Amino acid sequence: MKVESLVLPHDPGWNQARVAWNLAVDQQPAAVALPESTEDVVAVVRWARSRGLRVAPQGTGHNAAAMGSLAHTVLVKTERMRGVEIDPEARTARVEAGVLWAEVSVAAAEHGLAALAGSSPDVGVVGYSLGGGISWLARRYGLAANSVTAVELVNAEGELVHADADNESELFWALRGGGGSFGVVTALEFQLYPIAEVYAGVLFFPIERGTEVLRAWRRWIEDVPDEITSVGRFLQFPPIPDIPEPLRGGSFVVVEATSLLGEAATDALLQPLWELEPAMDTFATIPVERLSSLHMDPEHPVPGVADGMLLRDFPEEAIEAIVAAAGAGSGSPLLSVEVRHLGGALGRMQPGHGALATIEAAFAIFAVGISMTPEMGAAMKAHVEVVHAALAAWDAGRDYLNFTERRERGERLFGGTTYRRLQTVKGKVDPEDVFRSNHPVRLPKARLRKAA
């Protein structure tokens, strides 16, 4: 292992090496590894095991809050592994473990192709895909995890393994939506789609119109086809220079949407929302790679507190509840509270799907606030809990990995049958529980005692 790829607590670069994308998370591992190649990852895993240390893979650290203590753990940050290969004829991509979605989107777009990319430009491909992956094309093409065609990873023995439908098929199943408990992924291959442009945009309304706008959006999505994926959302922009002038310091209720139907057909569908006379309308035909900025997520690390939940429905009463918790007059300090419309391909089981075959919910909630100080963090956490409590009556009984920034039971994340199957895979590939993740598949205690 290269000396420069391992950072220890006494080294000058320690504080920078251990930082997560979420700057509010204080990661304190035993060491940080910064591999540049698969060979480096192999060396790191073998080095950690020889010293009785566990291994925690991390691409960007977007969802680092759920990781918990990293004592006796080597944090393997794959950010230096940035290779991207596009095969335009096969319509596939192969990316190394540190690649960000914006990098893939730009590379694929050069060939008129699109990936099922995350809504934030600097979300890592690997972590997002291992957790499921809800893109702006999700209602048409499903979870990104189920477009993965092959995975390369280093296992607990420090060996490189290739998993696909014909090789290590159970491991391949587990990796597609089962999280990062099974090894250090060094590369992914996944399907691309022949999309060069989309019709997409945001309708902005004053936050005081929250009830009216969310009611109209809820009626509107009843009839939209799978080619449209949309979000209803409260946004409260801070008064900082990073925010464009028309939005800076403003509070809005918005509808964001992406359509694969083209401008004319989508305009006809949008008419009921346009009749509400939005204060600002950004809908336009755009290159597909520009979807990375539609959601207006920060493009650099920030400190924050966030969490999500899944809803079985979003009726009139739920609209009233979320407006009371996050709309005008609620006292909410949160930057964003969003409701994502699911369904379509996200809810349809197909042969060959992975551990997260579908999302068994009609809507996903995600609430986030900026926490520059511990006091701000406590206030944000409290109000995220207010939002969740307000919507508890419509809780779907399950959670989605990528929107869950707290520790949660495996059965709630995966369902009982799937979780037991994941435990079986974990027991075969990592019987000593070397690998840690933010949403771990836990070995039964009896198995852990035997391994010890």
PyMOL commands that set and color helices and strands:
alter all, ss='L'
color gray80, all
select helices_A, chain A and resi 3-5+14-17+38-50+64-67+101-109+125-130+138-141+144-147+169-175+207-220+263-274+288-293+316-326+344-347+374-390+392-394+401-403+410-414+416-429+445-451
alter helices_A, ss='H'
color red, helices_A
select strands_A, chain A and resi 6-7+31-33+54-58+73-77+84-87+92-96+148-154+160-164+184-191+197-206+228-236+251-259+280-281+284-287+304-311+336-341+363-370
alter strands_A, ss='S'
color yellow, strands_A
deselect
rebuild
show_as cartoon
